[in-house]
Amino acid sequence: MSTFAQRLADTDMVDRLLPRFTRYVQVWTTSDRHIAETPSTPGQWDLAKMLVDELKGLGIEQVELTDHCYVIARLPATPGYELAPTIGFMAHIDTASDVSGKDVHPIITKSYDGSVIPLKDGIQLDPAQDEALAKRIGDTIIHTDGTTLLGADDKAGIAEIMAVIDYLQSHTDIVHGPLEIVFSPDEETGKGLPEFPLSQFKAKAFYTLDGGPAGELEAECFTAYKIDVLCHGKAIHIGQARGKLANATMMAAIYATMLPRSESPEATDGYYGYYCPIEIKGDLEEASLEIYIRDFDQKEIERRLAALELFGKTVEALFPGGRVEVKPQLQYINMKEKIDEHPKVLELLEKAAERAGVQAYLKPIRGGTDGSRLTQMGIPTPNVYTGGHNYHSRTEWASLSDMVAAARTVLELVQLWAHEKT
């Protein structure tokens, strides 16, 4: 029997995972990075309230929905294990705004045969173009009709945590220490847990379920900055503009062309960082450019920040009378150093994966998670696989066998922590 078949034969877990996942992805929870409030969109409340009701229906007594849409649940320890370290699990409610997340129609393809899966608008899941999909023959694949993203990022993580809670409630022979659960809003906006009630938590470690294929564990990530470049021009009637006009829109456009193409997301991988212009808008008098910079090395971050300042001075020289402001804002930092200070957190995770029949490996996150910020706040939080692929796209899909593997890994992990000493 193949690994996929073995995992899919685990009907006790499949039946807890699949209905939840397909239900969650149909809730419209796209976040909006332009909105400062948390949550940034009302749809996130819909899923949060659904989760609160579901947790209470599972018999979880300590459940809270905060004023900023954080769902918090606590599971008391198995009798006799009250002194085990408290650990936590986290996944995020929102989905990315890169592709529409409204009216998601999940489609389940069982016993995938390795052929092209046609979607709408000429889009397709093609194993010839998707190496991971080509290796999934015999698996169950969940995808969309091609008009939206799927939302496996991170509703796969939510479904896995909820399935584990359900499983623990009905399998009281599985021992665990105190558990803290968080479903957070607005992860995709890069805000970094702005309203997270840290003082309420006792966990020695958290684990985000927000990763990719089974086996992929992440304990280091980009350091991330958002930079707002504000171009202040000098407007005048364009028929009388010679020697007088400083066109703010052109200033922003010229600034954008100074970002090195060799240091863009599409030109880099592995440990190489990048600049990425996200949005540009404006008129003759005022224009703005939003840029992300990412790198694993703080010195490279500092080099890019200095370069952005220099680009601003260059644009000012090209447009007499114009002015450029460069406003950097830290979003999150590389979590590697802090996690390295707590080797047990990763050691037990790798052991849990092994016990769940998963060959684990470490891979750097070319991005970040809420765990990045939570680690910075003092709780080491590595990231765990969920089975999702092609995030933030119309070709996003999830592997049901990988989702089973993730849930089983979490079950093994809570048992391993139950036997640790505080």
N, C-alpha and C positions, 0 to 999 in steps of 0.2 A: 504494500500500500504506500502511495506517495505521501510526502509530508503534507501536501495540500489536502489530500483525502483524509488523512489522520485528523487534521485539525477540524475539517468540516464535519467529520463524524462526531465531533464533540457537541452533540445537539443540546446538551444542557447549557452550554455557553452560547452557541449560535442562536438559539431561540431567545436569549436575553439581549443579544447584540443587534441582530438585523432589524427587527421591528422598531427598536429605539432609533437606530441610526437613520433609517428611511423616514421616520416621523420628524426627527430633529432637523434634517436638511431642508424640509419643506417650510420651515419657519424663516421668514425674511429677517435676517439679523445683520445685514451689511452695515458697517460703521462708517463714519465720515470724519476724516482727519481735519476738516475745516471747522468743526464744531469743538469748542473748548470744553463744554460740559461733559460730564461722565454720568450715564452713557451718552454717546453722541447721537444715537438714533433710537426712536421709540420701539422698534421691532425687537430690540434686545430684551426689553422687559417681557415680551410675550414668551420667549423661550425660558427666561429666568423664572417666571411664575409657573410655567409648565414643570420645570425641574423641581421647584419647591413642592408643588402638589404631588409629584411622583415620589419624591423622597419621603414625604409624610405618609404616602400610601404604602411605602415599604416598611413603615414602622419606625422611621428615624425620628426621634423626638426633638433633638436639638438641631433645628433648621432655622436659618435666618436669611431674609432678603434685605440687604442694606439700602439706605437712601440713594446709593450710587450704583445699584444693580449688581452687587456682588452676592452670589448665592454661597452661603457658608453652612456646612453641615458637620456634625461631630458624631463619631461612632465610639461609644464607650468600649473599653477593652474587654476581651473575654475574661470572665472571672478567674482570678489568679494571675493575670498578666497586666494588672493595673500599673505596675512599676516599670513596665517596658517603655522605651523612648516613644514619645509621640511623633508620628510622621504624617506627612500630608501629600495630597494629590491635587493637581490643578489642571484645568483645561479652559479654553476661552470660548465665550458665547458668540462673539461677532465673526463675520466673514469679511474678506477683503473687498475693496471697492473697484479693483482692477477690471473685473467682469461682473455683470449683473448676478445678484444672488436672489432675485425675486422670482417667484413661481418656479422653483426648482422641481423638476420631475425626475426622481431617481429611477433608474432602470437596473434590474438585476439580471445579469447574464451568468447563468449557472453552467458548470462544466465547460468553461471557455475552451474552444477548440483551436485557438491560434490564428484564426482568420481576422480580416479587417472587420471592425464593428462600425457600420455607417451611422452617422448622426445627422442632424438637420443642417441646412445651409452649406452642404458640401463638406462639412467637417467629419472626420473619422478618427477612430482609434486604430492606428496602423502599427502592428508589431514590427514591421520593417523600419519604422521611424522611432519606435519606443522599445528599447532593449528590455526594460523591466517587464513590459506587457508580454513580450515574446517568450518570457520564461514562466508565464502563468498558466500554461495549458493544464486544464483540470481544475483550476481555481474558480471561485465565484467572484465575479467582478461587478462592482456597483459603479455606475456612471450616470451621466445626464443625457438629455436628448440633443445636447450641443448648443442650446440657446443660453445657457447659464453655466456658472461654475457649479461644482457639486457641494462644496462646503465641508468636505472631509477635514479640512483645516478650519475649525478644529472639532467638528461635531463627531468625528470618529473618536477623538479623545474623550469627549463627554460621554458617548455611548459606552465606551470601555469602562470608564470609572463607574457609571451607573450600573452596568452589568455586574461588575465586581461587588458593589454594595448589595445588589439584589442577591447575588450568589452567597455572600457572607450571611445575609439575613436568613437564608433557607438552608445553609450548611453550617450549623452552629458548632460542628466538630472542628472547623478550621479556626485555629487560634490566632489572635492578633492583639497588639497593644492598642492604645488610644489612637484614633485616626481623625485627621482634619481634612475636609474636602472643600475646595473652592472652585467655583465657576465664575470667571472674571469677564468684564466687558472691555471692549475697545483695545484689545491686544494689537490688532492690525494697524491701529493709528500710530503706534510707537510711543504712546504716552508713558508707559512704564508704571502701571499701578498707581495712578496719582491719588486715589482715595482709598487705598488698601489699608484696612484697620490692623496694622502690624501688631499693635500691643495686645490684641485679643488672642494671639496664637502662641502655642507652646511647642510647636513642632521643632525637632532637632534637624530635620531635613524635609524637603518637599521634592516632589517629582512632577514635572509637567509632562502630560501626554500630548505631545504636539509635534511628533517627528514623522519620519517616513517609513520605508519598508522594514519588515521585521529584522531585527538584529542591529539596526542603526541606533547607537547611543551617542548622545552629544553632551560634552562637558566643557566646551569652549565655543565662543561665538564672536561675532564682530563687536567692536566698539562702534557705536553709531552716533552720528550727529545729524541734525536737520539744520540747514542754513537758509535763512531768508535773505535774499539779495534784493535790496530796494533801490531802484534807479529813479532819481529825481531829475527830471528834465527841465527844459525851459521852453514853454509853448509860445507860439505866435502864429499868425495866419500863414499857412504854408506858401501862399503866393508872395509873401514878403519875408521869407525865412532865411535868405542867404546871410550867413555870418551871425545869425541871431538864434536860430532854432537849435535846441539840444533835444533830440527825439528820444524820449525815454523808452519807447518800444524797441527802437534800434539799439539802444544801449544794452537792454536786457538780452536781445538776440545776439549781439556781438559777444557779450559776456559768456553766453551759453556755448558759443563756438570755441571759446578758449579752453573749455574742459577737454583734457586729452582723451581722444578716442581709444587710445591704447589702455586707458584706465577706466573703462566703462564696464557695466555689468556684463554686456554681451561679449567683451573681449577678455574676461578674466574668470578664473576658477580657483579651486583649492584655497591657498592662503593669500592670494592676491586680492587687495582691496580695490575700491573704485570710487568715482564720482558718478552720481546719477541725477540729472535734472528731472524733476517730477512734474513741475507745472510752471508755465510762463503765462503772464497776462499783463495787460496794461494799455496805455494810450500815449499821446504825445507828452503829457506832463508827468505821469507817474506809471511806473511798470515794476513788476516784481517777478522774481524767479525763485522757486523753491528747489533746493538741491539736497540730496542725501550723500553723505560720505560714510564709507564703511571700511574698516580694516581690523585685523587681529593685533597689529603692532601699534602701540600708542605713538611711537616716533613717526610712523607713516601718517597717522591721523594729524599730528601736529604739522607735518610737512604740507599736507593738503590744506589745512586751515590757513597756513601762511600763504600758500599759492592763491587761495581764493581772495585774500586781502590784496595781493599783488594784481590779480586780474581786475579788481575794482579800481585800483589806481590807474591801470592802463586804460580802462574805459573812460575814466574821467579825463585823461589826457587826450583821448580821441574826440571827446565831445565837450569843448569849452563851455562852461556855464552849467554843465551837468554835475551831479553828485551821486556817489554810490555808497550805500551802507551795507555792510556784511555782518549779519547777526546770527552767530552760531548758537545752537541749543543742544546740549547733551541729551541723548535719548536713553542709552544704556551702555554698559561697559562689558568687556570680555569677562566672562565668569570663571575662566580657567584657574586663575590664581587663588580665588576664594575656595573653589571646589577642591583644589589640590591640598588645601589645609585640612580637609576632612575626608581622608581616603576611604573610610568605612562606607560613606554614602555611595560611592561609585562601586566599591568592592562588592557590596551586597546586591547592588543592581545587576552586576555582571553575573553573579552567582545565581540570582533569581532567573535570569534569562536562560542560563545553562539548564537549570532544573525544569524550565518550561520547554526544553527541547529546541532552544534558539541559539544559533551561533552568533554571539554578539561581537560587535566591533565599534571602535570609536571613530567618529567623523566630526570635523568642525562644522558648526552651523554657519552657513553664509546668510546670516540674518540674525534674528534674536527671538526670544520668547519672554513671556512674563517671568519665567525662571531666571532670566538674565538680571532683571531688576530685583527680584526677590533675593537672589544671591548677593547682590550689591547691598541689600538691606540687612543682610546678616544670616539668612537661612540658605544653606547650600542647596541648589535645585538643578540637578541635571535633567536632560530631556530624554524621553522614551519614545520609541517608535509607535505608530498608530496604524500603519498600513496604507497611508494615503500617497498618491502620486500626482505629479503635474499640477501642483497647487496653484491657485489664482488663475486658472485657465478654463476654457470650455472643454478641454480634453482631460480634465481632472477625473481620476478614478480611485477607487479603494479596493483593496483585497480583503475579502471576508476572512480568509485563512490567517492573514496577518493580524487582523483585528482580534481573532481568537487568541493568537499567540501573545498579543499585547495584554489582553485581559488575564491570561494565565500567568504571565510574568508578574503582573501586579499582585495576584493572589500568592505567588511564591514569595514575593518581596515582603508582604505584610507578615508572613509567617517567620521569615528570617529575622526581621526586626523584633518580633515578639520575644525572641530568645536573647536579644542584646540587653546589656545593662545600661541604665541611665548614667 
